[in-house]
């Protein structure tokens, strides 16, 4: 495993680009989608000591502040589905805060409106008509009615037991993702409160574009971490010590860069890194 430890997200982003370029230049991997990547073929763990320390974004990143703000909000809010063919395949917010769940709806196949209304009344009393049948209905994933994992599995659990090691949320939905062409990259987030009452966030990515995506991912996750801290503190009793935001760590199992597709952004990063190294060298003289 490759370990990178930096104070800020922006510093860590530049360091991981430098490390992958150093290890992989000239060694190309072709993905199952036919994309050319630099891939160190080792997981990369990035540990950010102060997620809100500046710079939160590298100056070489092509994504501006407005995009970053929109993206970070999508990690902990639900994006309503329109079901008109324009919806995203998934959003992290929908999976984390409206995780799909199945319910069985009882449907009466016979009778008019009056009979259906009477049957509905009886169902509330626990009686199911003999001619009714069950129909599987999926709720959540932007349609509401799903599981709010951030609230139920992380916030509520850590309020009840700050020592918990079970404050986990997932995005993988096997019914859909086993055969999906675009399953979520972020798979798991876990919060732990340490002995200094810092809330730390650990995240696991099955696949991670370290050049164009990791900086935005980390920026959004830092805001998710802040949101969780605020919600825990709102619901703690006045006498209880407040939690504060701790470190952020991402583990990217398949970490890579699309060096050909994103050549402009890569060149900007490499030029910035080179300039920084030359400046440090000048200072040491």
C-alpha positions, -999 to +999 in steps of 0.1 A: +000+000+000+011+035-008+007+059+021+005+097+018+001+119+048-004+157+044-019+185+063-044+197+036-065+182+008-047+204-018-013+193-007-023+156-006-038+159-041-006+172-056+015+146-037-005+117-050-003+129-086+035+133-082+038+098-067+017+080-094+035+099-122+069+089-107+059+052-103+040+047-135+053+069-164+059+046-193+038+018-178+003+019-193-027-002-183-058-005-204-091-007-185-121-028-194-136+002-210-106+007-233-092+037-214-054+042-209-043+047-173-013+050-151-021+025-123+005+017-096-015-015-089-014-009-052-041+006-030-033+042-020-041+055+015-043+093+018-044+107+054-054+144+056-047+158+091-068+189+088-095+186+061-104+223+062-069+236+062-059+256+031-054+248+003-085+227+002-081+225-036-050+225-056-045+255-078-039+230-107-074+216-105-098+225-133-128+225-110-137+259-095-153+268-062-189+268-075-186+232-088-170+221-055-198+236-035-224+219-057-206+185-055-201+185-017-238+191-011-247+161-032-228+138-008-252+144+021-285+155+005-310+135-015-314+144-052-350+137-062-354+114-092-375+127-121-377+093-138-377+109-172-345+095-185-323+124-173-314+111-138-279+102-129-272+065-126-266+071-089-256+099-065-237+093-033-263+113-013-291+091-025-272+059-016-261+072+018-293+090+028-320+072+009-306+037+005-330+015-015-353-009+004-380-033-008-415-034+005-444-057-004-475-038-015-508-056-014-527-051-047-563-061-052-569-073-088-607-073-087-635-049-078-643-013-082-632+018-063-655+012-034-643-024-029-606-013-031-612+014-005-629-011+018-600-035+012-575-008+020-593-001+053-593-038+062-556-040+054-548-013+080-565-036+105-544-065+095-568-083+072-557-091+037-584-100+011-582-135-003-581-122-039-552-098-032-516-104-042-482-091-032-462-068-054-426-059-047-420-021-045-386-005-043-384+027-023-355+051-019-326+060-042-340+095-048-376+085-045-376+088-007-387+062+017-353+045+018-328+041+047-310+073+059-278+056+067-260+088+077-287+095+103-295+061+115-262+042+113-237+070+120-252+100+137-278+082+160-253+054+168-225+078+178-249+099+200-259+067+218-224+052+220-194+074+211-172+043+214-191+025+186-171+008+158-203+002+138-210+038+125-208+027+089-227+035+057-224+018+023-233+027-013-231-008-029-266-020-039-262-056-052-296-058-069-285-031-093-247-028-090-236-064-097-245-060-134-242-022-137-217-006-161-213+024-137-215+012-101-205+037-073-167+043-068-171+053-032-182+022-013-180+027+024-178+056+049-171+050+086-168+075+115-149+069+147-146+092+177-112+091+193-100+097+229-097+135+222-133+137+211-124+142+174-147+126+148-125+110+122-138+098+088-125+068+069-137+061+033-131+032+009-132+035-028-133+005-051-119+026-079-107+062-078-096+086-105-069+103-085-063+132-110-098+145-118-119+130-091-100+126-058-097+163-050-135+168-054-142+135-035-121+146-006-135+181-006-171+167-005-162+141+022-147+169+044-181+186+043-199+154+050-177+149+080-185+185+091-222+179+087-220+147+108-202+166+136-228+194+136-257+170+137-241+150+166-235+182+186-270+195+180-285+164+196-260+159+224-271+171+259-257+204+269-234+189+295-218+165+270-185+176+254-189+185+218-171+166+191-148+184+167-137+175+132-106+152+131-087+137+103-100+124+070-086+092+054-094+077+020-083+042+009-085+038-029-082+002-039-078+008-076-061+042-078-053+055-112-050+085-136-063+089-171-031+105-183-042+107-220-078+117-216-070+143-189-036+155-203-043+192-198-051+188-161-021+164-156+002+189-172-010+217-149-004+195-119+031+184-130+041+220-138+029+232-104+047+203-087+079+210-106+077+247-098+072+239-061+102+215-061+124+241-078+114+267-053+122+244-023+155+236-039+163+273-043+154+279-006+178+252+006+208+268-012 
